[in-house]
Amino acid sequence: MNEEIDDLPAATQDQGNAGLQEASRGPDLAAIRELVLRAHPDVVPELITGDTVEALLDSVEPARAAYERLVTSLGRPATPTVPAGGQRPVPVDPERLSPSEKIRRGLVR
């Protein structure tokens, strides 16, 4: 049986190996792309593309530069101001509540 494999032309063996590599390359590249996106949250995700690992990694810098241009042109998002805690709750006048709200509050207790 080994003789049969040895008799195959080298080109046929190479084509078989290339086919196996191409079949397994798709999911691996998708997983690598996801890892690149997780490692670099400061990129434009649509610009992380490529048919090889090197091409994916080479697309990081242009995607980061595009992200920085967008952030600069739009401005950084403002951090929301949160009021300081420790304030007492405002008392509620039960006479001003609707009957359904009174029932709801009674059931919650």
Backbone torsions as a table, in degrees:
resi	resn	phi	psi	omega
1	MET	NA	-37.6	177.2
2	ASN	-62.4	-31.4	179.2
3	GLU	-64.5	-36.8	180.0
4	GLU	-64.4	-40.8	179.2
5	ILE	-67.5	-40.1	179.7
6	ASP	-67.0	-27.5	-179.2
7	ASP	-76.0	-18.6	-179.4
8	LEU	-66.4	141.7	177.9
9	PRO	-63.3	150.4	-179.0
10	ALA	-62.1	-34.2	-179.6
11	ALA	-63.1	-38.6	179.6
12	THR	-66.3	-42.2	178.1
13	GLN	-64.2	-41.0	179.2
14	ASP	-64.9	-38.8	179.0
15	GLN	-65.3	-38.6	178.4
16	GLY	-64.8	-42.2	177.9
17	ASN	-66.4	-40.0	179.1
18	ALA	-65.0	-39.0	178.1
19	GLY	-63.6	-40.4	177.3
20	LEU	-65.5	-39.7	179.2
21	GLN	-65.7	-42.4	-179.6
22	GLU	-66.6	-37.5	-179.4
23	ALA	-67.3	-35.7	-178.9
24	SER	-89.5	-10.9	-176.1
25	ARG	-71.8	-35.3	-175.4
26	GLY	-57.4	-58.9	-179.4
27	PRO	-63.1	-34.6	179.6
28	ASP	-64.7	-42.5	179.4
29	LEU	-65.6	-37.1	177.7
30	ALA	-64.8	-41.6	179.1
31	ALA	-66.8	-40.1	178.6
32	ILE	-65.9	-39.6	178.3
33	ARG	-61.6	-42.7	177.6
34	GLU	-62.1	-40.2	177.5
35	LEU	-64.2	-41.5	178.4
36	VAL	-62.4	-43.0	-180.0
37	LEU	-65.6	-37.0	177.7
38	ARG	-69.1	-37.1	-178.5
39	ALA	-74.2	-25.3	-177.3
40	HIS	-126.8	80.4	179.9
41	PRO	-71.8	-11.3	-177.6
42	ASP	-97.6	42.7	177.3
43	VAL	-130.1	162.1	172.2
44	VAL	-83.5	112.9	-173.1
45	PRO	-58.9	-33.9	-178.3
46	GLU	-66.1	-19.2	-178.5
47	LEU	-90.8	-4.3	176.0
48	ILE	-86.7	95.9	-177.2
49	THR	-139.3	165.4	175.3
50	GLY	155.5	157.4	179.4
51	ASP	-95.9	-8.0	179.3
52	THR	-134.8	167.4	178.2
53	VAL	-62.9	-41.2	-179.9
54	GLU	-61.9	-41.4	179.7
55	ALA	-65.6	-38.9	176.3
56	LEU	-61.4	-46.2	-178.8
57	LEU	-68.2	-35.0	178.3
58	ASP	-68.6	-23.5	-178.6
59	SER	-82.0	-5.5	-177.7
60	VAL	-67.1	-48.8	-176.6
61	GLU	-62.8	-46.2	176.2
62	PRO	-62.2	-35.3	178.9
63	ALA	-68.9	-36.1	177.7
64	ARG	-68.8	-41.6	178.7
65	ALA	-63.2	-40.4	178.0
66	ALA	-64.4	-39.3	178.4
67	TYR	-63.0	-45.0	179.3
68	GLU	-62.4	-39.5	177.6
69	ARG	-63.4	-41.3	178.1
70	LEU	-63.7	-45.2	-179.2
71	VAL	-63.9	-40.2	179.9
72	THR	-66.1	-42.2	-177.6
73	SER	-73.4	-33.4	-179.6
74	LEU	-91.0	-21.6	-176.4
75	GLY	88.0	152.5	179.5
76	ARG	-72.7	144.0	177.9
77	PRO	-66.1	137.8	179.5
78	ALA	-72.0	141.9	176.9
79	THR	-77.7	133.5	-177.9
80	PRO	-68.0	140.9	177.1
81	THR	-87.7	129.9	-179.0
82	VAL	-110.6	126.6	179.8
83	PRO	-64.8	148.4	179.1
84	ALA	-66.4	145.8	-178.8
85	GLY	-78.7	-176.0	176.9
86	GLY	93.1	1.7	178.7
87	GLN	-80.5	144.8	179.6
88	ARG	-79.0	146.0	177.2
89	PRO	-66.0	146.4	179.4
90	VAL	-75.8	129.4	179.7
91	PRO	-67.0	143.9	-178.6
92	VAL	-105.4	130.8	176.8
93	ASP	-82.0	113.4	-177.1
94	PRO	-63.0	-24.4	179.6
95	GLU	-68.5	-23.2	-177.8
96	ARG	-91.1	-8.0	-180.0
97	LEU	-80.5	148.4	176.0
98	SER	-74.0	157.9	179.1
99	PRO	-57.8	-39.3	-179.8
100	SER	-67.1	-35.1	178.0
101	GLU	-69.0	-36.8	177.0
102	LYS	-63.0	-42.6	178.6
103	ILE	-64.4	-45.2	180.0
104	ARG	-59.0	-46.5	-179.6
105	ARG	-65.7	-36.7	177.4
106	GLY	-64.6	-39.2	179.0
107	LEU	-70.2	-32.4	179.8
108	VAL	-66.1	-37.1	-179.0
109	ARG	-71.7	NA	NA
